[in-house]
Amino acid sequence: MITFTNARIVTPDGVVNGSLVCDQGRIVRVADGKAKPEGQVVDAEGGYLLPGFIDTQVNGGGGVLFNDETTVDGIAAIGKAHRTYGTTGYLPTLISDELEVIDAAMRAVEAAIEQGVPGVLGIHIEGPFISKDRKGIHNPELFRTLDAESKALLKSLKRGKTLVTLAPERCTPDDIRELAEAGVIIAAGHTNATYAQMVEGLDAGVTGFTHLFNAMSPMLHRAPGVVGAALESRTAWCGLIMDGHHVDWPVLRVALHTRPADRYMLVTDAMPTVGSKTKTFTLNGQAIHVENGVCVGPDGTLAGSDLDMATAVKYCVEHAHASIGDAAIMAAHAPAAFLGLQAERGSLVAGQRADIVWLDDGLNIKGTFIGAGTETTALPLSA
């Protein structure tokens, strides 16, 4: 058993000044400041306790790019790097590649979950079923349409969640419906769909938008596009790269005013540079480097981010003007709900997993706990 004392606990009902009691990896209760501590005691020093962050778009970390290391060791190295920044659950994300690589990545995720690699929740397959018009840094030579072989592969994961980013105009509503009915979570991204095509995709089973605003048809006053359909939807979840580079701060602030916080998810779109001293890597034969906090290709094309979740939460409050409660929703509860895991993860309430992030008064990371209250996770995890 472990008790976090002297804490500001960010719960679904507001911030509670008191203590958080956990045992055997589960939250036992949130108590006021007068409650007697039990078991091991961690003084939170007046800082914040938030639910562990869940990142649905993690291309790499710790010097590892998932496309290059579709192995259990590769997945573990990526997760270890991101735990330092509060990520307790994540989807290793595969950028557009051959079906053989997708297959290897899916099998590696199954093995990682079976072997208990901390935090692995499934896989995000971002492409290759996307639009050349909104390709971003993806290699268009790898793009393909959905067919029987690829749909069978996408439906084949035996452990964890499968998230697929696709362009709705590059497939049929029946394709989307088939995948959704098989349990595949579908997000629209790297898409040049019209508003009408996007609405049709939502009706067929699309439930999310990958990095809203980036690599998708914009909202114009007579052509609402994918962005217009996303902002209009009350039910779909939208990922936001909260770094001020992928999307400017005023646009992010406007977006947060248009829809409930629980329908936005903070994502990093992180590359191998996160948690690594090396700020260069190779993607599809192109040299990528970090410039002003973002990863860019030789021609200046954005190539993912050098962002971590702790920084995204801090920026969300400081620059997007969200409350700490709404930032916690976007970093934990909303992605958990998007993945259908909200009964187990994403909120600091009794019965949920004791996956916890400790931030100081300035919203800087102090510690990450996965399954607090067990012998192996009783102290803050580090890289």
Buried (B, 14 or more C-beta within 10 A) or exposed (E): BBBBBBBBBBBBEEBBEBBBBBBEBBBBBBBEEEBEBBBBEBEBEEBBBBBBBBBBBBBBBBBBBBBBBBBBEBBBBBBBBBBBBBBBBBBBBBBBBEBEBBEBBBBBBBBBBEEEBBBBBBBBBBBBBBBEBBBBBBBEEBBBEBEEEBBEBBBBBEBBBBBBBBBBBBBBBEBBBBBBEEEBBBBBBBBBBBBEBBBBBBEBBBBBBBBBBBBBBEBEEEEBBBBBBBBBBEEBBBBBBBBBBBBEBEBBEEBBEEBEBBBBBBBBBBBBBBBBEEBEBEBBEBEBBBEEEBBBBEEEBBBBBBBBBBBBBBBBBEBBEBBBBBBBBBBBBBBBBBBEBBEBBBBBEEEBBBBBBBBBEEBEBBBBBBBBBBEEBBEBBEB
